[in-house]
Amino acid sequence: MQEMMGATDIAFPNLGLYLNNVPKSFSVFGLEIALYGVFIAIGMLAGIFLASRMAVKNGIDSEVMWDFWIYAIVLGVIGARIYYVIFRWDQYKDNPLQIFNLRAGGLAIYGGLIVGFTVLFIFCHVKKIKSLDFADSVVPGIALGQVIGRWGNFTNREVFGEYTDNLLAMRLPVEAVRSSDISENIAAHIAEGTNYIQVHPTFLYEGLWNLALMIFLIWWTKRKKFSGQVMTFYFLGYGIGRFWIEAIRTDVLYIWNTHIAASQLVCVAIVILAVVINIFFLRKKPKTDAE
């Protein structure tokens, strides 16, 4: 591997992979389009298609699912942005208009999930649909959307972890990343005569974790013991995965004036919630004679 990297290059040295000129955006008729947004959009569409397929398996009209996503996506993106801005207010307080600059990144998935599931239960109540079966249909699509959307973080050179020299270690030119994302530990490992950092590709870890989770959720759909169990397994699986990944990220959102990671706190809450819901419904479920 070369010692000096081009400003737009990305490398995975232990895999022998060097990517030249990985763009952050492209131009169409003079309009600059961020790849971050493209991956987010593709992830949303793929997630909707999968959720619609899952809805049919749960006896729900797929057209109703498409209606739901119109509200969920718009309000979910707003929720994801608000969550991020709240915990990064110092970054925006002097220039509030940057709050609307989504091209630069800055969407916190937990904000989107909180708003999205709130919309889901309200939508189902209004439409008189069984909300738990509906949620079971939605969560595999959410997982797929997260798998694809994380590649937007890759092109944005963000959502990476501390220094590592493991098999998947990733190198990024210093000038291509936010200085606030370079921790003291990462800076200490920048070799003299080089211009790059070497870090955990946590965007990739989370993408692979969510891919495995999505496959499990689809497989479990026909085996679920009660309505809503697929949803709780999503909460459980995503919460566990995100907790350990968050522990090695450098762009962590903290509770104000503390060193408590907001996302890890939410992870603990949703894992506990998932376990409690499972215990409650499994105990409530009547036993058959065979049991």
C-alpha positions in Angstrom: 0.0 0.0 0.0 1.2 3.5 -0.8 2.2 5.9 2.0 0.4 8.9 0.6 -3.2 8.7 -0.4 -5.2 10.8 -2.9 -7.8 13.1 -1.3 -10.7 11.0 -2.7 -9.1 7.5 -2.2 -10.2 4.8 0.3 -8.2 1.7 1.1 -8.6 -1.6 3.0 -4.9 -2.5 3.4 -5.3 -5.9 5.0 -7.6 -6.9 2.2 -5.2 -5.6 -0.4 -8.0 -3.3 -1.7 -7.3 0.3 -2.8 -10.1 2.4 -4.3 -9.1 5.4 -6.4 -11.3 8.5 -6.6 -14.3 7.4 -4.7 -16.7 10.3 -5.2 -19.0 12.0 -2.7 -21.3 13.2 -5.4 -22.0 13.4 -9.1 -23.4 16.0 -11.4 -26.5 15.8 -13.6 -27.2 18.7 -15.8 -25.2 20.9 -13.5 -27.0 19.7 -10.4 -24.7 18.2 -7.8 -26.3 15.1 -6.3 -24.8 13.6 -3.1 -24.2 9.9 -3.1 -25.2 9.9 0.6 -28.7 10.9 -0.4 -28.8 8.4 -3.3 -28.0 5.5 -1.0 -30.6 6.6 1.5 -33.2 6.8 -1.2 -32.3 3.4 -2.6 -32.4 1.9 0.9 -35.9 3.4 1.5 -37.3 2.1 -1.8 -35.8 -1.4 -1.3 -37.1 -1.4 2.3 -40.6 -0.5 1.1 -40.7 -3.2 -1.5 -39.6 -5.8 1.0 -42.1 -4.6 3.6 -44.8 -4.8 1.0 -43.9 -8.4 0.3 -43.9 -9.2 4.0 -47.3 -7.5 4.4 -48.9 -10.0 2.0 -47.5 -12.9 4.0 -49.1 -11.3 7.1 -52.5 -10.9 5.4 -52.2 -7.1 4.9 -52.9 -5.3 1.7 -49.6 -4.1 0.2 -51.2 -0.9 -1.0 -51.9 0.1 2.6 -48.2 -0.5 3.3 -47.2 2.0 0.5 -49.7 4.5 2.0 -48.0 4.2 5.4 -44.5 4.8 4.0 -45.5 8.1 2.5 -46.0 9.4 6.1 -43.3 7.4 7.7 -40.5 8.4 5.4 -41.2 12.2 5.5 -41.8 12.3 9.2 -39.0 9.8 9.9 -36.4 11.8 8.1 -37.5 14.9 10.1 -37.3 12.9 13.3 -33.8 11.6 12.4 -32.6 15.1 11.7 -34.1 16.6 14.9 -32.5 13.8 17.0 -29.1 14.5 15.5 -29.3 18.3 15.8 -30.4 18.1 19.4 -27.3 16.2 20.5 -25.0 18.2 18.2 -26.5 21.6 18.9 -23.1 23.2 19.4 -22.4 22.4 15.7 -25.5 24.3 14.5 -26.2 27.1 17.1 -24.1 29.6 15.3 -25.4 28.8 11.8 -29.0 27.4 12.2 -29.6 27.3 8.4 -27.1 24.3 8.3 -29.8 22.3 10.0 -31.5 22.0 6.6 -28.3 20.9 4.8 -28.9 17.1 4.7 -26.4 16.8 1.9 -23.6 17.0 4.5 -25.1 14.0 6.5 -26.4 14.1 10.0 -29.4 11.7 10.3 -29.6 9.7 13.5 -31.5 6.5 12.9 -33.0 6.3 16.4 -34.8 9.6 15.8 -36.2 8.2 12.6 -37.3 4.9 14.4 -38.9 6.7 17.3 -41.0 8.9 15.0 -41.5 6.1 12.5 -43.0 3.7 15.0 -45.1 6.4 16.5 -46.5 7.1 13.0 -47.1 3.3 12.5 -49.3 2.9 15.6 -51.3 6.0 14.8 -51.7 5.0 11.2 -52.9 1.5 12.2 -55.3 2.9 14.7 -56.8 5.3 12.1 -56.9 2.5 9.4 -58.2 -0.1 11.9 -55.3 -2.4 11.1 -53.7 -4.8 13.5 -50.6 -2.8 14.5 -48.4 -5.6 15.7 -48.8 -7.7 12.5 -48.2 -4.5 10.5 -45.0 -3.8 12.5 -43.8 -7.4 11.9 -44.1 -6.7 8.2 -42.3 -3.4 8.4 -39.1 -4.3 10.4 -37.4 -6.5 7.7 -37.7 -3.6 5.3 -36.2 -1.2 7.9 -33.3 -3.6 8.3 -32.7 -3.8 4.6 -32.9 0.0 4.3 -30.3 0.4 7.0 -28.0 -2.1 5.2 -28.1 0.0 2.0 -28.2 3.4 3.6 -25.0 2.8 5.5 -23.1 2.9 2.2 -24.0 6.6 2.2 -21.8 7.0 5.3 -19.0 5.2 3.3 -19.1 7.7 0.5 -19.3 10.6 3.0 -16.3 9.3 4.9 -18.1 9.2 8.2 -19.4 6.7 10.8 -16.1 5.1 11.5 -14.5 3.8 14.7 -11.2 4.0 16.5 -7.8 2.9 15.2 -7.5 -0.8 14.3 -5.3 -3.1 12.3 -7.8 -5.9 11.9 -8.7 -7.6 8.6 -11.3 -5.0 7.7 -9.3 -1.9 8.7 -10.0 1.1 6.5 -7.7 4.0 5.6 -9.1 7.5 4.8 -7.1 10.6 3.9 -7.1 13.1 6.9 -8.3 15.9 4.7 -11.4 13.8 3.7 -12.9 13.5 7.2 -14.2 15.8 9.8 -11.4 16.8 12.3 -13.9 16.3 15.1 -14.1 12.6 14.2 -10.4 12.0 14.6 -9.8 11.0 18.2 -6.6 11.3 20.1 -6.0 7.5 19.7 -6.5 7.7 15.9 -4.2 10.8 15.7 -1.5 9.0 17.7 -1.4 6.2 15.1 -0.9 8.4 12.1 2.6 7.4 10.9 5.1 10.0 10.1 5.2 10.7 6.4 1.6 9.5 5.8 -1.6 11.5 5.3 -4.2 9.0 6.3 -6.0 7.5 9.3 -6.6 3.8 9.8 -9.9 2.9 11.5 -12.7 0.5 12.1 -15.3 0.7 9.3 -18.2 0.7 11.7 -20.6 1.5 8.9 -19.7 -1.8 7.4 -20.0 -3.7 10.7 -23.5 -2.3 11.2 -24.4 -3.1 7.6 -23.4 -6.7 7.9 -25.1 -7.1 11.3 -28.3 -5.7 9.9 -28.1 -8.0 6.9 -27.9 -11.0 9.1 -30.7 -9.6 11.2 -32.9 -9.0 8.2 -32.4 -12.6 7.0 -33.3 -13.9 10.5 -36.5 -11.7 10.7 -37.7 -13.0 7.3 -37.0 -16.6 8.4 -38.8 -16.1 11.7 -41.9 -14.5 10.2 -43.5 -18.0 9.6 -42.3 -19.2 13.0 -43.4 -16.3 15.3 -45.3 -17.3 18.4 -47.4 -14.1 18.6 -48.1 -10.9 16.7 -45.4 -8.4 17.2 -42.6 -10.9 18.0 -40.7 -10.2 14.7 -40.8 -6.5 15.7 -39.4 -7.3 19.2 -36.6 -9.4 17.7 -35.7 -6.5 15.5 -35.5 -4.3 18.6 -33.5 -6.9 20.4 -31.1 -7.7 17.5 -30.5 -4.1 16.4 -30.2 -2.9 20.0 -27.4 -5.4 20.8 -25.6 -4.8 17.6 -25.7 -1.0 17.8 -24.6 -1.0 21.4 -21.2 -2.6 20.8 -20.7 -0.8 17.5 -21.4 2.5 19.2 -18.7 1.7 21.7 -16.0 2.0 19.1 -17.4 4.9 17.0 -15.8 8.3 17.3 -18.8 10.4 16.2 -20.9 9.5 19.2 -23.9 11.7 20.3 -23.7 12.2 24.0 -26.4 13.2 26.5 -25.8 16.9 27.3 -22.9 17.6 29.7 -22.2 13.8 30.2 -20.1 11.1 28.7 -23.2 8.9 28.3 -23.8 7.9 24.7 -27.4 8.7 23.8 -27.7 5.8 21.3 -26.3 3.2 23.8 -28.9 4.4 26.4 -31.6 3.9 23.8 -30.1 0.5 22.9 -30.5 -0.7 26.5 -34.0 0.6 26.7 -35.2 -1.1 23.5 -33.5 -4.4 24.4 -35.2 -4.4 27.8 -38.5 -3.5 26.2 -38.1 -6.3 23.6 -37.4 -8.9 26.4 -40.3 -7.7 28.5 -42.7 -7.9 25.6 -41.6 -11.4 24.7 -41.9 -12.7 28.2 -45.4 -11.1 28.6 -46.9 -12.5 25.4 -45.3 -15.9 25.7 -46.7 -16.3 29.3 -50.0 -14.9 28.1 -50.3 -17.4 25.2 -52.6 -20.3 26.1 -51.0 -23.7 26.2 -52.3 -26.4 23.9 -53.1 -30.0 25.0 -49.9 -31.1 23.2 -47.9 -28.8 25.4 
